[in-house]
Structure formats: structure tokens, C-alpha cells
Amino acid sequence: MRTFSIVTLGCKVNQYESQQIREFLERFGLQQVEPTEKSDLVVVNTCCVTRTASARSRQYIRRSKKLNKHAVIVVCGCLTTVQIGELPAVTENVHYTQNPKELAAILRRIVSGEVTTSEWGNRQTCPNNTIRAETGHKIKPKNGGAPQPNASSIGSLSRTTPKSQKAAASSPPSANPASAPLPMLTSFAGHTRAFLKVQDGCDGCCSYCIVPKTRPIVRSKAAEAVVAEAQALVRAGHKEIVVTGIFLGAYGQDSVRRRNWADGRNDRLAELIEQLARIPGLARIRLSSLAPGDVTERLLDTFCDHHNIMPHLHLSLQSGSDAVLRKMCRQYDIEAFRRVVETVKARLDRPAITTDIIVGFPGETDADFEKTMESARQVGFAKMHIFPFSARKGTAAAKMQGFVDTRVIKRRSQIMRGLNAELGSQFREQFIGESAEILIEGNPPRHGRAFSQAEQPSGRSERYFMVFLPRVEAKAKKNELLKVKLTENTEDGMLGLVE
């Protein structure tokens, strides 16, 4: 076995875990190729957060098998962890696995030659969702089954884990790949910005979300391990790290439910970001999605004290209607959301506030939709991710009454996307004539050479919007931080000139 490819679907956490798989396989001397090329081993890291994501996951499984007839196909990720009848039938040399420890063991046996590909024919690890989390919550499958731990990556430990185990988590990865679990990352190959998973799992009760069934155990990576991994990523040349998790604001807690937290607040994320901000050479830190209750004074103090933490917060609103938020089982109301945004804007210089919006949730009336529109205008979001509601099998929302007609959902989504373009343009307009620093990402040339006249360099600013440079700009190179003057606001971002 000489080559492998990885197909990754879904969120930043999945992308992080695919990088772990890559490093694990490279330690055995395998070479990564593109998913469009033939390889000896194909790993499909699936997503099932929506029906569309499940469908794409199945499509890539079938496509990989068709392209690589004699390869071993290993299917992992969230779709394999829930019994909702959406996995394709098992075929020869296809193996489904549901947790990273099991995945590491399977890959180790395959690439070390302990088994032949024929031994994997018609085998499947059946998903089993009887999992007892450290919080004591339990999720039962319909047909029963024995408990099976849903282990996370190396160093992913709850705050109640013994110190001896935490110390082990922060130790360097084993030099012997035959006995190593999925490793901590030393690089985020193929990407300028590196994602760093520090938290896993959700035991929340949002009625539209299947994630608590796919990743029910809430745990966090030890701070020492996070810092060590971030230092390794910086040594690999990454100038920006995006700190991520399934429920990032619950870092250091064993539940995402704030009523289970002391004083209903959590400053452990702020303490972790404080440590990361002090790492020499780490030019940028960005946080992935937060809930409004995750934004504490301590976290904002950390933002203010360290210029390398970007003035950008992604706060998931989902709806501007309290009636809909209650049906969604969110942990805030619209007034609480607005208060948090006001506090953020009072503490930070014109921060970018981005968000997620679900359109057409069951029972959403025209009045509810208008409240969402009005809330978006009041906040002045820099960017909104619009998701038309689609019932997710296995969630409470799929059984609710009052489904909104698909034509209405489509019309409301179009209106909301129009508002997104309007608000984004308004946000960017205020920076015309000012300076910004961008990290060059767009369409990078190979080997770090300068862009040609036919290529347009681009990169994200501190406030996340894209900045495009003239095609003749020869100074721009991939992964370079450049100071630019913002000259024009466009539909897709801003134009700039290198200063």
C-alpha cells in the first residue's frame, strides 16, 4: 500500500480530524493524492448535519469505490455514528467506523499489512449510540446495544480528567506509528489558515440539530496540549490559527448547558486564548462559532489586551423571533443577543459580527421572519450564513407541526440573502481609505512564487472580509501578511493596494 486520499465533508472540526488522519498515514510512509486520483486507500470523512450533507457523503463513498475498485474504503465521521438509515449498503472492501480510536486501529492494521483488503469485504462496524457521557447524560438507540465510548482526539480530555492523564495528553506523539493514536497536528497541509480543535461534543437540546447524537460526549483538550499543538503549527509556517470546537464556548466544561456551569458562565476559553495569544510568531487568532452567552467580560478583556486576536466574532442567532428561538430550544432570547452585541461593539473597534440564520423553521410566520430581518438590521451583521430549514431525521424539529411551504422558504431565503449583501456592503463601506492587513490566500501559485498578471491575489482582512489586489501585484505570495489600503467596495469584498 503506497497511496491514500481523503474526502472531507462538513465543518472545521471534520477538516481538523482529516488532517490528523493525513499525518497518521504519512507516518507509515504513504503518499497523499487527490481524491480524483486512484489510490490504495480512501478515507471518506462524512457529515450528516443536513440531509444534503448525508447525500453528498453517500455520493462520495460510491464515487470513491467506482474510481478505486481495488482500494480499501474507510468511512468515518458523523454519518457513521447515528442509526438513521442513511448509510449506503456495505460492499466489498468498505469499512464503517465511528470513533477516532477505532479508526486509528483500523488504519494501522490496513497500512501495516496485518490484514489484506479481501478481509475487509462485506464488513461493517455498526453504529451504536448507547453512549454514557461524562455528564451522566445517556443517548439510547432504538434497538438497544452495548455501550461504546465515542473517543475524541489525542489530548481531548474533560476538565475532571486526572492530572497524570492530562500530562500524557500534552506529551509529544509516539515516534512509533504502529502504536500511535491519531496524532496532534504539526501542520495543516494545503491551507494557509490552520484549524485547531480544542473542544468536542454537545449535550445541548437544540431541536433542529443532530450533533448531540453524533458527538454526545463533551470534553476539552488540555491547555498544555493546545499550546503545544499551536506552537507546532506556527513552526510549520501558519500565521493564523482558527480555534474551533463543536461547542467552543463550553471549553473546560463537561456540559454545554449553562445551567450546569458555576454562576452560569465560563471563563476557561478566555484563559486558553490568553495563552495562545502569547505564542511568539502567532500573528492571528480567530475564534469559530460562539453563542452569545459565551462572550464574557473576561473574553473581551483578552481581545482588547492582544492585537493578534482578530476583531471578529461569529455569534449564531438562528432567528430574531423569541417564539421561534423557544421552539429551537436556544439558550438565549433576542434581547440577550442584542445586549451582547452592544457590549462587543462598545469594547472593540468596529468588530465584524457574523452569524447563522435558519429560514422557515416549523411554525415561522411572516411576522417571525420580519423580526429576524429587523434584528439583522439592528445588529448590522458583516455576513450572514443563510440556511433554508430542512427537516433532519432524528431531531425533534422533524416531528414538529406547522412546516413552512418550500416555496415560502425559498422566497424568504432569497430576501434574507439580499439583506445579507446589503448589510455586508454597508459594513465594508466604512473602511474605504483606511489600511488593513490581509493574509494572502486566494488562488495561490505553486511553491510560494509571486502571482502572475493572469492571477489575482486576495486575502482576508482582520475583520474577515476578502480584499482583492490588482492582478499585476507582484509582491503578493501565499501565506504572506500584507498591509494594504482599501480603495473600493465591491459585491464580493474590497479592492486594495499594497502600501
N, C-alpha and C positions, 0 to 999 in steps of 0.2 A: 504494500500500500504506500503510495507516494504523494498523492494529491488529495485535497479536500476543498469544499466550497461551503459557504454558509449563506442561507437565505434568512433575513431578519425582517419580521413584521412587528408593528406596534411601537411602543413607547420608548423613551430614553432608557428605561431600566432594561428592556429587552436588548437594546443596542449595546448597553454595557455588558450584559451577560454573554452576548455573541462575541464580544472582544475577549472575554475570559476563555471562551471555547477556542477561539483562534490561538491565543497564547498557549493553551494547554496542548493543542495539536502540534503546534510548531516546536514544542519541546521534544516531541518524538521525531522531529526531522521532516515532517510533512510540509508540503508547499501549498499555500493557498492559491486557488484560481477563482476566476469569476464564476458566478452561478450559471452563466450562459455557456460555460465550457464543460467538457466532460471531466469527471473526477472520480476517484476511487471511493470517496466518502462524501456524502452530502448531509449537512445538518440543517434542518428547517426549524427555525425558532418561531413558533406560532403566536398568534394573538387572537383573542375571542371577545374583545370588549364590545364589538358590534357584530351583527350578522355579516356585514360586508367583510370585516376582518377575518371571520371564520371562513368565509367563502374564498377569500384570497389565499388563506393558509392552505386549504384543501387543493386549490388550484396549483400552488407551488409544489405541494407534495406530488401530485400527479405529473406535473411538468418535469420535476427532477427525476422521477422514476422513468419517464419516457426518454429523457435525454441521456440518462446514465443507467442503461439497462442492467449492467452487471455490478453497479455500485451498491454499497450499503447506504440506506437512507435512515437517518436517525431523526425522529421528530420529537421536539421538546417544546417548552413554553406553555402558555396558559391554556391553550385549547386542549392539551392532553390531561389537564388536571380536573376537568369537570365532566360529568356524565350528562351531556345534553344532546347526545345523538348526532353530533356534527363532525365526528372524525370519519374519514373515508375507510372503507373496508381494508383489512390487513392484506398485504400482498407479499410476495417473496422478497426477502432482504429488507423489509421495512420494520423498524422498531420504534415504538412509542414509549417515552419515558417522561416522568412527571416531576422529578426534583433534581437539583444540581448534583447532589452526592451520588445518586443513582446514575445520572448522566456521565459523570466522571468515570465511574466504574465501567460502564458500558463502552465508552470511547477507549478507555485504557485496554480493555480486552480485545477490542477490534484492531486497534493500531499496533498492539504488541504481538499480534498473531496467535493469541491464545485460542481464538475461535476462527473458523472460516466463514466466509459470507454465507455459505449454504446453511450453516447452523442457525442463521437468523431468519430463515424463511418461515413465513406464517407465524412469527412470534409477535406478541404484543404484551406490553406491561399495561394492564387495565387500570385506568384511573380510579382512584379510591379516595373519596372525600371525607372519610371519618377521621378528622384531624383535631386533636386537642391542642389548642394554642396555649402559650404560657399565661395567657389571661384567664384561662379556665373556660373560655367560650368553646363550643363544640359545633361542628357542622356535620350533619349526618347525610349519607347518601340514601336514596330511596330504598335500595336493596340491601342495605347493611354493608358489612365488611369490616375487616380488621383495621385498627388504626395504623396509619403510616405517617411518619414525620415529613413535613414539607420543608426540608432544609434549605437554607439560603447559602450565599457565597461565603468564602473564607472571611472570617472576621465579623460576620453578621450575627451579633450577639445582643441579647436584651441587656438592659442596664442592671438586671438582677443576676447576671452570669458571674460566677466566681472569678476573682482576680487572676487566678492561675490560668484559667481558660482565656481571659482577655489578653494576658501576656502572650499566650501561644498564638492568638489571632494576629498580633502585631509583629510576629516573627517573620523573617524572610521566608519565601516559599521554598519548599523542598527542592534540592538540587536533583533528586531522582524523580523523573517524570512518571515512573511506573507506580509510585506510591502517592503522588501529589493529588489533592483535590483541585477543583477549578481555582486557578491562581489569582492573586491580586494583580492588577494591571501594571505593566511597565511602559505601555504606550497605547494610544488609541488610533490604531493604524487606519490610514486613509482619510482621517478627519483632522481639521485644524483645531477645532474645539474638542476637548475631551470631556466625556460624561463620567461622573464619579458617583456610584450608588453608595449611599450611606445608611439607607433605611429600606426595609422591605415589609410588606404585609399591610392588611387593613381589616379591621373587625367592625367597621362602620356599618351604617344601615341605609345608605342612600338607595332609594327604591329602584333606580334605573340601572344600578351598577352591579356587574357580576364579579368584580375583582375580589370582594371578600370571600367568594367561593374558590377562586383560583389561587389566592395568596392570603390565607386566613391568619397566619402566624405573624404577629407584629414584633419585629426585632430590629435592632440597630447595630451598626458596626462600631467597634470600639474606637474612640477618638484617636488613639495612638496608631491604629491600623489605617484610619482615614488619612491622617497626616503623612504617614509613610508612603501610602499609595499616591497621594498628591505630589509629594516630593519626587517620586519616580516619574510621574507624568511630566513634571516640569523639566526634569533631566532629559526626557525624551524630546523636548523642544516645544511642548504645548504651552502657549501663553495664556490661554483661557480655559478654565475648568467650570463646567456646569454641575453643580451639586444637585443630586436627584434622589428620588425615592418614590415608593408607591404612595405614601402619605408623609411627605418630607417634614411637615410641621410636628409630627409625632416622634421626631428623633429623640432617642433616650427614654421613651415611654414604652410600656408594654400594652398599650391600647391607644386607638386614635380617638376614643370618646372622651371629650374634655371633662365630662362629669367624673371620670375616673382619675383625673390628674389632681395633684395637690394644688389648691387655690384655683383650679381650672385653667392654669396657664403653664407654659413650658418655655424655659429659657435655655434649655440644653442645646438647641440648634444654634442660638446666638453664640454660645460659648464655643461650639465647634467651628463656626465661621470665623470667629476671632482668631483661633489657632491657625486656620488656613490662611487668613489674610497676612499673617506674619511670615509665611514661607518666602524666602528670597527667590526672586525670579518669577513669581506668580503674578503676572500683570493684571489678570482679570479673574474675578469670581462672579458667577451668575447663579441665581437660585432658580430651580424649576418651580412647578406649581405649588402655591400655598393657598390655604383657606384664610379668610380674613382674621379668624381668631388666632392664627399663627403669628401674626405681626404684633410683637410686643415692643414695649419701650426699649427693652434691652437689645432687641434685634435692630431697631432703628438707631440706637446709640452706636452699635457696631458698624452699620452702614456709614454713619457720619464720621466715625473715627478712622476709617480706612478707605482711601481713594480707589483702591483696586477692587472694591465691591461695587458692581455696576448699579446705577440708579434705575433699576428695572425690577418690578415685581409683577409676577403673574398671579392674580387673585381670581379664583374661579367663582363667578357669580351664578351662572346657570340660568337664573330667572330673576326678573325685577319685581315679581309678584309674590307677596308673602304667602298667599294661598297656594301657589304652585310650589314654593320652597318647602312648605309644610308637607305637601304630598311627596316631594322628593326626599324628605327626611334630612334636609341640610341642617347644620348646626348653627345657623345664624338667620337673622331676618334682614330685610333690605336696609333698615335704619342702622343696624350694627355695621353692615358693609360700608355704608356711606361714611360713618364716623371713622372707620379705619382708614378709608381713602383720604379723608380730610386730614387726619393725623400724619399720614405718609407725606402728603403734599406740603404740610407745614414744616416737616423736618428735612425733606430732601429738595434739591433744586430741580424743579420741573421733571419729576420722575416719569418714566413710561409705566403706565398701568395697563397690562394686557389681561385678557380674560377668556373664559369659555362660556358659550351660551347654547342652551338646548332649546330648540324651537318646536312647538307643537306637542309638548308633554301632555299626557292624558288629562282632560279637563281644562286645558288652557283656553280661555275665552279671548275674544278680541280685546276686551278691557285688560286682561292679564298681559297680553302681548304689548299693548300700548304702554303699560307700566314698565315693561322691560326696555322698550325703546326710550322712554323718558329717563330711566335710571342710567342707561348707557350715555345719554346726552349729558346728564348731570355729572357723571364721573369723568367723561371726556376720555374714553379708552384710547390708547395708542394703537391697539389692534384687538380684534375680537375673532376668536375661532368659532364659527357657526356650525352647529351640529343639528340637522333635522332629526327629530325623535324617531327612533325605530325600536320597536319592542324587542327586548333582549330575553330570549328564552332562559328561564331560571331566575328571573328577577321579579320582585313584587310588582313593578310597573307594568309588566307584561300581562298581569291579571286584572289591571285596573279597568274601570268603566270610563266612558267618555273619550274614546280615542278620537283624535282630530283627523278629519279627512285629509288624505295625502295631498290633494290639490291645494288645500288651505295651508298645509305645512310648507309646500313648495313656494307658494306666494309669500308667506311670511319670511321664509328664509331669504328670498330674493330682496325683500325690503330691508332685512337686517344686514345683508351683505352690502347693500347700498349705503346704509348708515355707517358700516364699518369703514368703507372707503372714504366717506365724508369726514368722520372723526379722525381717522389716521392722517388724512391730509391736513386737517386743522392742527393736529399735534405737531407735525413736522414743520409747518409753516413758520412757527415761532423761532426756529433755529437758523433761518436763512441769514447768511452773512456772518454767522458765528463759526468757530473752529470746533472740530470734533476729531476723535481718534477712532480709526477703524482698523479692524483685524481682517486682512485680505483673505478672502475665501473663494470668491466666485470664479468658476471655470479656470482653475489654476493650471498653468503649464506644467509639464513634467520636470522633475529634477530641480525645481525651485528657480528655473531661469526666469528672466523678465517676460512680461506679456508682450506679444507681438501686436502690430497695428490692427490685426484682424480680431483680436481678443479684447474683451472689456473687463478689466479688473474691478472687483467690487468687494465690499466687506461690511460687517455690521458695526454700527456705532455703539457707544456706551449705552444708549437708550434703545438699542435693538433694531432700529430701522436700518434698511440697507442704504449704502452710499455707493454710487457708481462713478468711476473715474473715466476720463477720456480714453478711447482706445489707443491713443498714441502715448499714453503714460507708460514710460519705460522703467520707472523706478519701482513699480509695484511687483512684489513677489509673494507667493503663497506664504501664509503664516507670519507676515510682516505687519507690525503696527505702524500706521502712518497717520501723521497729523494732516488734516485736510480742512479747507474752507468750504462750507456748504453754500452752494451758489444757486440752486434751483430745486423746487419741489416738483416731483413727478408722480405719476399714478402708482408706481412700484416702489418708490423710495425717494432719495435725494441725489442730486448731482454734486460732485465736489472736485476741487483742485488741490493737488498736493502743495502744502505750504513750504 
